[in-house]
Amino acid sequence: MARAPAAGQAIRGLEIDRDTRVAVFTLADGSEIIASFASRDRAGWPSGCPANIGSTRMEVLDIEEESLTIGAITFGDPILVRDCPPDPVQVILRSDGAIGGAGGDCTHPNGCISFRPGATTAPLPRSMKGYELYSWYAQQEGKWYYTLITATNRLKTWEEITSQEDVVTGEWWGKITVRDIRELEAVLERLPPDTSVTWCGPQALERSGTQPGDLALPPESVIDEVKAYCEETGVQLQIAY
């Protein structure tokens, strides 16, 4: 997937108002970009994430402006696409073009930005032991998933780590699962300054007595990108190979 780190850091959220057919992009500095859109006819919605029992129809909203610039990336003929699978809800901003196929809709060579409508941007709780980061690859979807969870002395189970349920409770516990690097960066940005995060690889888990299951580290290029982002935001990232 082509990506634009500057754009990901510049944007905070997206609100879609179907009554007025307006999309509001909120930037990190609090300013807004307002764009009108038209709903594409349902017959023109592409299919994605094929499975044995069918595939997912992905809704498309055509932004009426000829181009849309956010951060360092400009989208020509911009569109918003409701990504697959249906849960969790995710919307993709990208340029128009071929959509769907074996994966979802974020395959355009000029890059894309993903959003979870309604997702909170509140700061995460401070943890005395820092946080742990886990990752795994969903073969059927062709996507990497990431779970950030409060570090504790006890071992986490594979089922607990890979659960899609997000939990942020009180002043000490937090667990959030996302499914691409852009969303992971948005979560890391919510951590208190100088928070320690340990990214746990399968070998490190085996040494600690945990059965890693499908947990794995992504390619080094992805790890390097997350490292660079953490350096910019003050997160103290350690890789436990």
N, C-alpha and C positions, 0 to 999 in steps of 0.2 A: 504494500500500500504506500503510495506517495504521501508524504506528510509535510506539514508546515508548522514547525515548532513555535515560531513567533505568533502565528495566528491562534494556536491553541492557548498560549499564555495570555493573549490579548482579550479573550472572550470568556465571559462568566456564565451566560445562560441564554435560553431561548424561550419565548412565550409565543404561542400561536393562537390568535383570536379568529375563530372561524366565522363569527357573526360579521365582523368588519373586514375579513379576509386580509389581515395584517399580521406579519411576523415581526417581533421585536427582539433584536439581538442586544443583550446587555454586555458591555465591555468591562474589562477589569477596573477601569478608572471610573465606572459608574455611568458613563455616557451610553447612549442608545443609538442603534441603527434600525430604522423602521422601513420595512419593505412590504409592498402589497403583493398578493399572490392570487393565482387562479387555481382552482382544484381541477386536476386532470380527470377526464372521464374514466370511470371505473374500468371500462373495457380496455383502456390503455395502461392499466397497472401491470407491471412486470411480475413474473414469478421468481422466487428465489428459495434457497435452502431446501432443495428437493429431498424428500424422504420416501420410504416405502409406501406411505399412505397418501402421498400428494406433495404439495409445496405451498409456500406462503405467498399470498398476493400482497404486494408492497404499494401502498398509496403514494402518489406523487403530487406535490404542489409546485406549480410553475411560478417562480418569482418574476414579476413583470418587468423589473429593471433589466437592461441588457447585460450588466455586470454588477458584481458586488465585491467590494474589497474589505477584508478583515485582516488587520495586522499586515503581514508581508505577503499575503496570498490574494489573488484576484480570481474570482469565479466568473467565467463567461457563460451566458445563458444559465444562470444559477437555478437550482431546483432543491427542494426538500423532499426526502424520501423516507418513508416509514420502513425501517430496516426489518429484516427477519432474523431469528424467529420471533413470534408474537410477544414472547415474554423473556427478558424485560423489555419494556417499551424503549426504543431508541430511534432517534431521527437523525438523518445524515444531510448535511449541507455539502453540495458538490456541483460541478458543471454537468449540464445535460449530456447524454450519450447512452451507450449500451448499459443496461442495468440488469442485475439478476444473474442467474446461472448457478454454478455449484455452491457459491457462497452467498453473500448478501449483496449490498449495493455499493460498497465502498471500494470499487476497483478502478475508478477513473484515474488516468495517469497524472492529472493535475492536482490530485489530492482531495481530501475531504475533511470535514469536522463533524464529530458526532456529539449528540446531546441526549440526555435523559430528561424529558420534560418533568418538572416538579421535583427534580433532585435537589437536595439541600446543599448549600455551600457554607453551612455553619462550621466553625472551627471544630476539629476533633479533640477529644479529651487529652490532657497531658498524661503520659504514662511513665512511672518511675523506671520501668524496665524497657521503655521504648516500644517499638512495634515490630512485628514479623510480617514478611511479605512472601507469599507463595504464588506459584504460577503453574498452569497446565494448558495443554493444547487439546481443543475439542476437534477431533479429526473430522467428524461429520459436518461441522460448521466451517471448518477451516479458519478458526479464530483462537487466539490466546486469551485465557482468562487469568485474572489477577485478584488475589484476596489479601487485603491489609487487615491485620488483626492484632489486638493488644498483646504484647509479650507477657507471658506468665511462666511460672516454674513448671507447670504441668505440660505434658505432651498433647498436641492437638491431633485429633483423628482426621483421616482423609475425608470422611463424610462431613465433619464440622467445617473443614477448610473450604470444601467445594460447594457447600450449601449456598443457594442463591439469595438467601435471606440476609438483609443488612440489619445490623444491630448497633446502636450507639446509646449506651445507657449510663446515666450518672456521670461521675467524674473519672471513671477508671476503666471502663470496658468499651471496646469498639470493634466492629467487624464489618467490612465493606467489600463486596465482590463486584468487579467491573470486567469488561471484556475487550478493551483495546488500550493501547498506550496513551491515547489522548485522555481517556477517562481516568487512567491510573495517575497521570500527571495532575489532573484536577483534584484527585483525592490527596495526593502527596502535598499539594499546595495548601491544604487545610490543616496540616500538622503544625503544632507549635514550633517556634524557632529552635534549631539545634536538636530536634528529635532524632533519636537513633533508630534506624530501620535495618533489620537483618533480612536479606533476601535468601531464603533457605532452598538450597538445591537438593536433589534426591540423595546424593552421597552423604551430605551432612545430616539429613534426616535419618538415614540408615545408621549412622554412627551414634545418633542420639537414642536409637531404639524405636523410631517411628517407621512404619511401613509406608513408603512414599506413594504407592499406587501409581497414578498417572502424573503425579507432580513432577515438574521438570523446569529447567531454566530455558528461556528462549535463546535465540542466536545471540552471539556476542555483540553484533551490531545494535540489537535492541537494548541489551544490557548497557552498552556504552552510552546510548541515547538517554536512558533513564539516569545513569550516573551524572551526565552533564546537566540534566534538568535539576537533580538534587543539589548539585554544586551551586547552581544559580539561586535556588530557593532556600539554602541553608540546611537542608535535610542531611543528616549524617548516615549515608548508605553504606552498608557492608555486604559483600557477597559471600555467602557460606557455600563454597563449592563442595 
